Amino acid sequence: MATKGRRRRPISAALQASRDVIVDLSELRSADSSLIVDLACLAQRLRAHGQTLWLAGAQPQIRKLIEGVGLHRLPAVRLSGAAAVAG
């Protein structure tokens, strides 16, 4: 529950973005269904504005989870092997 609370501010900021959103998952070692739901909802809202959610640098176990639930198949989600680069 505490982890979900920490996601609230970054998700709100992502919803204000004027371009595609990149989520750097390279340091994430484990995840639960609440993260997947949050990412799916974010992707759906971004898609409504013509934007894409890029999931970057997921560790093998996180990538397996994303692919296992089909998050990467949502229209506004792209799964990248590389970690996000600050720019």
Secondary structure as UniProt FT lines:
FT   HELIX           2..15
FT   STRAND          21..24
FT   TURN            26..27
FT   HELIX           33..47
FT   TURN            48..50
FT   STRAND          53..56
FT   HELIX           60..69
FT   HELIX           71..73
FT   TURN            75..76
FT   STRAND          77..80
//
